[in-house]
Amino acid sequence: MTAIRLEKLKKAYGETVAVADVDLDLKKGELTFLLGPSGCGKTTILRMIAGFIEPTAGRILFDGKDVSGLPANQRNTGMVFQSYALWPHMTVAENVAFGLEVRKRPTAEVRTKVNEALEMVKMGHLGARRPTELSGGQQQRVALARALVFTPSVLLLDEPLSNLDAKLRLEMRTEIRRIVSEIGITAVYVTHDQEEALSVADCMVVLKDGHVMQHGRPSDLYRRPYTKFVADFLGETNFVPGTVKESRDIELLVDTPIGPLTARGLSTASRRSGAVTLSIRPETLQIGGRSHNTIAAEHLSTIYLGKAAQHRLRAGNATATPIELKALEGNPREVPGPGERTTLSVDPEDVVVLGE
């Protein structure tokens, strides 16, 4: 297992800075996701780790060794591409064996390792087929086996599931999680799919304009975003403006257009005085609740989904401009009509004060 450290890593193309002074520590044996909108720098970082792109400044270290100046073929990294990049004239087994043969490994070793790699991705029975005879999901398994067959110290995945349909993506993300855990390899995975990252990552790094906005465990980023950008990027949320009226140890009392709210979900970037923005996830709002923070509201519309209902509501006191809120109700008993009055409640732990 290999730890990866990025120190002041930068990549510029003329006046355009793609990656700006990124400092990151990626732990051994963990699956780290780099995610963000198009142009945020995630693929550039991955390709610099692989050795395909040379940094403008900064260092890349594998287990404390500076590999920044090493070519890609000397870094012992395995790469899985979005396009599979399989040779159509070769069989599945020949595709997987290619990297070992380039390294001039003995024939018996090649055969053994290819069989092991194909069994790992559950493709051992299809070694004699051509890539054109396989489904998209099967081709991606072959690409994964090819990246793992020579026992790389680091596995790099560049949006590997973006060409698959929804069902196959779900299946393959589970498989990638299983394989990374079984062999204990350090893996870096680029995606723009928040759900994909939240469901399988050990660590997530959210990027914007070449800068790291926040990194940490998926649950921490989702429940404790530092900024409005991170909160919005990682799923639906309600943004509520407010002014801090009182600081009570680990709690803040915030005056808002929908009434006073107590916030305990404080990020390390949160402000403890003046104007703030609160983030409240739709699933944390309880319909009809009267405990904790209570909010009077009026139903605007509801989408009934059977196991859940998506509500749009209007909330606000007589002296403030109303705010539209989204609430997600699990196992709804009934569907309210437009104009019906209700109350909402939200636990102070789920009211997050955002930084700038």
Long-range contacts (C-beta under 8 A, 24 or more apart in sequence): 1-28, 1-29, 1-153, 1-184, 1-185, 1-186, 2-28, 2-62, 2-63, 2-153, 2-154, 2-186, 3-27, 3-28, 3-62, 3-63, 3-64, 3-186, 4-49, 4-60, 4-61, 4-62, 4-154, 4-186, 4-188, 5-59, 5-60, 5-61, 5-64, 6-45, 6-49, 6-58, 6-59, 6-60, 6-61, 7-58, 7-59, 7-60, 7-61, 8-57, 8-58, 8-59, 9-45, 9-48, 9-55, 9-57, 9-58, 9-59, 9-60, 10-55, 10-56, 10-57, 10-58, 11-41, 11-44, 11-48, 11-53, 11-55, 11-56, 11-210, 12-56, 17-210, 18-44, 18-210, 19-44, 19-45, 19-48, 19-55, 19-210, 20-209, 20-210, 20-211, 21-57, 21-58, 21-211, 22-58, 22-210, 22-211, 22-212, 23-212, 24-205, 24-212, 24-215, 26-186, 26-188, 26-203, 27-186, 27-202, 27-203, 28-186, 29-184, 29-185, 29-186, 30-186, 30-187, 30-202, 30-203, 31-176, 31-177, 31-180, 31-187, 31-189, 31-200, 31-201, 31-202, 31-203, 32-186, 32-187, 32-188, 32-189, 32-201, 32-202, 32-203, 32-204, 32-205, 33-189, 33-190, 33-191, 33-196, 33-197, 33-200, 33-201, 33-203, 33-204, 33-205, 34-188, 34-189, 34-190, 34-191, 34-205, 34-207, 35-190, 35-191, 35-192, 35-193, 35-194, 35-197, 35-204, 35-205, 35-206, 35-207, 36-192, 36-206, 36-207, 36-208, 36-213, 36-233, 37-192, 37-208, 37-233, 38-192, 39-209, 40-207, 40-208, 40-209, 40-210, 41-207, 41-209, 41-210, 41-211, 42-190, 42-205, 42-207, 43-158, 43-159, 43-190, 45-207, 46-156, 46-158, 46-188, 46-190, 47-158, 49-77, 49-154, 49-156, 49-188, 50-75, 50-77, 50-79, 50-156, 51-75, 51-77, 62-153, 62-154, 75-154, 76-150, 76-152, 76-153, 76-154, 77-152, 77-153, 77-154, 77-155, 77-156, 78-146, 78-147, 78-148, 78-150, 78-152, 78-154, 78-155, 78-156, 79-147, 79-156, 79-157, 79-158, 80-140, 80-143, 80-144, 80-147, 80-155, 80-156, 80-157, 80-158, 80-160, 81-143, 81-158, 81-160, 82-158, 82-159, 82-160, 82-162, 82-163, 83-163, 84-131, 84-139, 84-140, 84-142, 84-143, 84-163, 85-143, 86-131, 86-139, 86-142, 86-143, 86-146, 87-131, 88-130, 88-131, 88-132, 89-130, 90-130, 90-131, 91-127, 91-128, 91-129, 91-130, 92-118, 92-123, 92-126, 92-127, 92-128, 92-129, 92-130, 92-131, 92-134, 92-142, 93-118, 93-127, 93-128, 95-131, 95-142, 95-146, 96-127, 96-142, 96-145, 96-146, 96-149, 97-149, 98-146, 99-146, 99-149, 99-150, 100-149, 100-150, 103-150, 113-149, 113-150, 113-151, 114-145, 114-149, 116-149, 117-145, 117-146, 117-148, 117-149, 118-142, 118-145, 120-145, 120-148, 120-179, 120-182, 120-183, 121-145, 121-148, 121-175, 121-179, 122-175, 135-168, 136-163, 136-164, 136-165, 136-168, 137-164, 137-168, 137-171, 137-172, 140-164, 140-172, 141-172, 141-175, 144-175, 144-176, 144-179, 148-179, 148-183, 148-185, 152-185, 153-185, 153-186, 154-185, 154-186, 154-187, 154-188, 155-180, 155-185, 155-186, 155-187, 155-188, 156-187, 156-188, 156-189, 157-187, 157-188, 157-189, 157-190, 158-190, 159-190, 159-191, 159-192, 160-189, 161-191, 161-193, 161-196, 162-191, 162-193, 169-193, 169-196, 173-199, 173-200, 174-200, 176-200, 194-233, 194-234, 194-235, 198-222, 198-234, 206-230, 206-233, 206-234, 223-265, 223-350, 223-352, 224-265, 224-267, 224-352, 225-267, 225-279, 225-352, 225-354, 226-267, 226-268, 226-269, 226-354, 226-355, 227-269, 227-354, 227-355, 227-356, 228-277, 228-279, 228-354, 231-279, 231-352, 231-354, 235-281, 236-281, 236-282, 236-326, 236-328, 237-279, 237-280, 237-281, 237-282, 238-279, 238-280, 238-281, 238-282, 238-285, 238-323, 238-325, 238-326, 239-277, 239-278, 239-279, 240-277, 240-278, 240-280, 240-323, 241-275, 241-276, 241-277, 241-278, 242-275, 242-276, 242-277, 242-278, 243-274, 243-275, 243-276, 244-271, 244-272, 244-273, 244-274, 244-276, 244-353, 247-272, 247-273, 251-348, 252-276, 252-353, 254-278, 254-351, 254-353, 257-315, 257-316, 257-317, 257-320, 257-321, 257-322, 257-323, 258-295, 258-297, 258-315, 258-316, 258-317, 258-320, 258-323, 258-325, 259-293, 259-294, 259-295, 259-296, 259-315, 259-317, 260-293, 261-293, 261-346, 261-348, 261-351, 262-292, 262-293, 262-348, 262-351, 263-348, 263-351, 263-352, 263-353, 264-347, 264-348, 264-349, 264-351, 265-348, 265-349, 265-350, 265-351, 265-352, 265-353, 266-352, 266-353, 267-352, 267-353, 267-354, 267-355, 269-354, 269-355, 269-356, 270-352, 270-353, 270-354, 270-355, 271-353, 271-355, 271-356, 276-353, 276-354, 277-353, 277-354, 278-351, 278-352, 278-353, 278-354, 279-351, 279-352, 279-354, 280-325, 280-346, 280-350, 280-351, 280-352, 281-350, 282-310, 282-325, 282-326, 282-327, 282-328, 283-327, 283-328, 283-330, 284-346, 284-347, 284-350, 285-325, 285-327, 285-328, 285-344, 285-345, 285-346, 286-344, 286-345, 286-346, 287-311, 287-327, 287-329, 287-342, 287-344, 288-342, 288-343, 289-343, 289-344, 289-345, 289-346, 290-343, 290-345, 291-345, 292-345, 292-346, 292-347, 292-348, 293-345, 293-346, 293-347, 293-348, 293-351, 294-343, 294-344, 294-345, 295-325, 295-343, 295-344, 295-345, 295-346, 296-341, 296-343, 297-325, 297-341, 297-342, 297-343, 297-344, 298-339, 298-340, 298-341, 298-342, 299-336, 299-337, 299-338, 299-339, 299-340, 299-341, 299-342, 300-324, 300-338, 301-338, 302-335, 302-336, 304-332, 304-335, 307-331, 308-332, 309-335, 311-336, 313-342, 313-344, 315-344
